[in-house]
Amino acid sequence: MELVKDRNNAQARWEAWWDGTLDTGPLISVVAPLDQPRRPLLSVSDPVDVRERWLDVAYRTRTAWNQVMSTWYGGDALPNVFINFGPGSMAAYLGSEVTLMRETVWFHPLRDMSLKEIESSLRYDPENELWQATLNFTREAAHMAEKEFFVSIADIGSVLDILASLRGNQNLLLDIIESPGLVNRCQDRIMEFWFRCYSELRSIIDDTGQEGHTCWLGCWSSRPWYVLQCDFSAMISSAMFEEFVVPYLEQYVEWLDRSVYHWDGPGALHHLRSLLSIERLNAIQWVAGAGNPPEDSETWLPQYRKIAEAGKGIIINGYDPDRVVALTKKLPAEKLAISVQAPSPKDGEALLKRLRLAS
């Protein structure tokens, strides 16, 4: 893997971070655009048709190759192709109508179906168009990678968010109050399909000999892992989170070797105690949300300290070099994994040098 200076060292540091034995922190993954691609780019014509933009696997794969070859990877960054079909794409695999936009995907509720009807309709459809596209893009990207870069598991989502996409947020909020048992039966069914989808995607990647595992977040692990989340949780109480979310998170973390929770926005702050109680959860990624102080702001130090004190890793995006360096001095640096999008490789190298001097 010529795309990084010292792949073995980066992978060893990721392993130490997962295990809580990183001796020089933080993990710092810095990427930046290259002025010139490191290899000749593949010929790609930008599709006019939005469906082709998402579903043409040849276009998606060649574009991914060009992106990797046009990116500088510094520090602990490892090249990663994100198999992206929208956040929580498993909703589409289970019947949600999809609207493909140029930059994102929308999943629409099954408006003419009751929750009971949704429960009865949940089934694995191997011919679902978006599922087939996900399988094919994963397969083609993994073969193209040829161990030069890593290919992610797609963002298939987590169980209650998937149900919210199928049912609609407002309806699901009423269901939680009026039909809690039925909500959990639907979650049980979705969880069965989740394990099947994850396993099929992982098998495709494993069969190509890829060393280790990654997903949309970009973290690397020698053992299977995933980013768990529940964005729906911003709309429910701590007690509801304990009843409808925590039991399923515990199933995930028992089944996976490693796990991270994507903790999204101030509306979910009140769930931190519940998250920290999940013993096998390895780390939490905080996302501050639009209009709030960024993740590398000292505003969030109280939350980061609680996460570190619970023995879990902290994953954030870094935006300002001064703030990033300051955080490493105020938190256990070995618990931190920071991702930075630098303007240029020169700026990325400067940040890495500052962090080495500060540690």
N, C-alpha and C positions, 0 to 999 in steps of 0.2 A: 504494500500500500504506500505508494510514493507521494500520496496527497498530503501526508503529515510528516513532520520531521522525525518523530520518534513514537511510532504507533505502539510499540510494546510498553513504553513508559506510560503513555496516556491510559492504556487499558489497565495496567497495574494500579495506577492511581484511582481509576474508577472503581476497581475491585476493593481497594482499601477504603474508599469513601463508603461504599455499601456496607462493608464489614465494620465500620467505625474505627479503623486503624490507620487512617491517613495521617502521616507524621508531619507533612508540610502542606498546610492548606492556604487558601481554599482551592477546590477544583475551579478552574477558570477556563471556559470554552469561549474563544474569540474567533469570530468569522468576519471577513471583509471581502468586498469585491476586488478582483484582480484587474489591473489595467489591460493585461493581455491573458487570454486563457492559456493554461499550461499545456493543453493539447488542442489540435484542430477541432473546431466545433462541428457537430453533425448538422446537415442541412435540414432546416425546419421551416415550414410555412405556417404562420399563425392562422388557425381556422377562423373563417368568418362565422360559421355556424356554431352556436354555443354547445350544442349536443356533441359535436365532433371534438370541441375543445376539452370536454370532460371524458368522453367515452372512446376516443380514438387512442388505442393503447400504444400504437407506434409513435404517434405524436407525443403522448405523455412520457414515454420512455426516453425518446431522443431529447426532449426538453429537459428531463431530469439529468441526463448525462451532461448536457451543456451547462446546467446550473452548477453541478459539482465541479466541473473543469474550469469554471469561471470564479471560483470561490477560494479564498485563502483561509486555511484552518490553522489557528494558533493555540498555544497552551495545551489544554486537555480536549480540544475539539476533535471529533472524529467525523468524517464525511458520512452523511446520512441522507437518504432519499425518503421523503415522507409520502406514503401512499395515501393521497388525500382525495376523498370523495365527500367532503363535508363532515362537520362535527356530529358524531353519533350516527354514522351512516347505517347502522344496523336497523334503525327505524324503517329505512327504505327496504331492506331485505325482508322485513316482516309486513310489508304492504303499504307503508306510507306513500302517498303520491308525492313526487319530487318535482320541484322547480329548479332547473339549472340556470344559474346566473353566471355572468362572466367570471366573477371572483369568489362566489360562494354557492352553496346549495341550501335550499329550504325544504324541510320535511313537513308535510301538512297532516293535520289530524284526520282520522277516519270519522268524518263528521256524521255519517248516517248510521253509526254503530254505537250501541250501548257498551258499557264496560264488559258486561257479560258476553255480548256478541264478540267483542275483541278477544276475550279469553278463549272463546271457542274457535276463533279464526287463526290463532297463532300457530304457525307451522313453518317448518323449514322448506323453502322453495329453492332447490338447486339451480333453477333456470331464471331466477330473478335477474333482471338486466343489470342493475347496479352491483349485485353480488358477483355476477360473472365478470363485470368490468374490474372489480376489485381483485378477484382471483387472477385475472389475466395480467393486469398491470403489475401486481406483486410478482408473478412468475417471470414476466419479461424483464422487469427491473433487476430481479435477483440474478438472472442469467447474465445480463449485461454487466452487472457489477464485477463479476469475476474476482471477488475478494479485494477489489480496490476501494470499494465503499460499502456501507451498510444499507440495508433496505428495511424499512420500518413495518411493523404491524399497523394496519389502517386504524384510523380513529373510529372504532365501532361504537364508542360510547360506553355508558354504564347503565345499569338496569332501570332505575327510576327515571332517568332522563329519557331513555328510549320509550318508556311507557308514556311519559309526558308528551313526547312527539306524536305518538299514536292517538292519544286521548285529548290532547290540548291542556294547557296549564290550568285554566279555570275549571274545566270539568274534573280534572284529577284532584284539584284542591277539595272540591265537593265530595268526590269519591272517597278520599281519605277519611272524611268525617262520617259519611253515610254508609260506606261499604268497605271498611278497612280490611276485612278478610279477603274480599274479592281482589282488592288492590295487591295484596301479598300473593294471592294465587297467580295473578298475572305476572308478577315479578318472578315467581318461581319458574314459570314457563319460559319467560324471556331469558332467565339465567341459564337454562338448559341450552338454548340456542346460542347464547353468548359463548359458552365454553366450546361448543362445536365450531363456531366461526373462528374463534381465536386459534383453536387447535389446527384447523385446516390451513389457515394463513401461515402459522408457524411451521407447519410441516413443509409447505412449499419452500420457505426460506431455508429451513434446515437441510432440505434435500440438495441444495446448491452448495452446501459446505460453508455457509456463512459462519464466521467465528463470533458468536455472541448474539445479543438481542438488543433491539432498540425500538422506539416508537416515535410518535409525533413530537414528543418533548426533546428528543435528541440525546438523552442519557444512554450510556452503554453499560451492559452487564453481560457477564459470561453465562448467566443463568436467566431463565425466562422471567419476565417482569412486565408490568403494564402501568399506565397512568389511570387511576380511578377518579371518578368525579361525581358530583351531583349538583349541577347548577340550579336545579329545581329547589334545592334546599334553602335558597335565599328567601323563599316564600313560606317556609314552615317553621314551627317552633322547635326548640331543643328537644322537647318530649317527642314530637313527631319524628324528628331526625333519629332519635334513639329507637323508635319503633319501626320505621319504614326504610331507613337507610343503613344504620349500623349493622344489623344482622347480615345484610347482603355484602357490605364491605368486608365483614369477617369471613364470609364464604370466599370472596375473591382472594384475600390475603392468605388464606389457608391453602388454596389451590395453586396460586402462583408462588414462585420461589422468592420474588421480591416485588415491592410495590411502592408507588408514589401516589399521593392524593393531590389532585388539582383543586386548590381551595380558591374560589373565584369571587372576589369582591367583598366590600364591607357588609353586604347583606347576609353573608355567611359567617361573620366573625363569631357569632354566639355558639357556633358548633365546635369551636376549637377543643374544648374539654372532652367532648365525645370522641373526636379524632385522636387525641392523644391517649385515650384509653384503649385504643386498638393496638395491642402489643406487637403484632407482627407487621404493622405498617412501618415501612422503613423511613419514609421522608414525606415532606409536605412542600408543594410548590405554591407559593402565594402569588396571586395576581391581583393587583390593587384596583383595577377597573378604571375606566375613563373618568377624568375629572378629579381624581384623587392623587395624593402624593405618590410618586413612583415607588416601585418595589425596593430600590436602593436607598430610599429616604429613611432617616432615623425615626420617622413617625411610627414605623412598624417594629421598632426594636423590642417593645414589650412582648409582642407576639412571637418574634423570633427567639427571644430568650426562653420563653415557655416551651417552644418546640425543642430547642437544644437541651434544656433541662430534662425533658422527657426521653432523651437519648435518640432523637430522630434527626435526620438530615433536613436541611433547608435549601430549597431551590428557588432562585429568583433571577429575573433579568436585571442586568446592570446597564445604566444609561450614562452616568457621569463618573469619570475616573476618580475624582476626589471623593465622591460618596462611596464608591466601591472600596477604595482603600480604607476609608474610615470604618466601614462595616467590619472589615477583617480584623480591626483592632478592638472592636467592641463586642464581638461574638467569638465563640470557639471556631476558629477558622477552619478546623478540620471537619466541621459540620456543614460548611457552606459549599454549594455548587452554584456558580454564577455564570450566566450566559450573556455575552456582549456582542452586539453588532457594531463593529468599528467602521469608521468612514474609509479606512485604507489599511493595508498591512502595516504600514509605518506607525499609524496610531495604535494598532493592536499590539505591536512589539513594545511600544512605549508603555502601555498599560501593564503588560506582563513584566517589564523591567521594574516598574514601580512596586508591583506586588511582591516580586522577589526580594527587593530591598526592604520592604515593610515587614516581611515574615521573619 
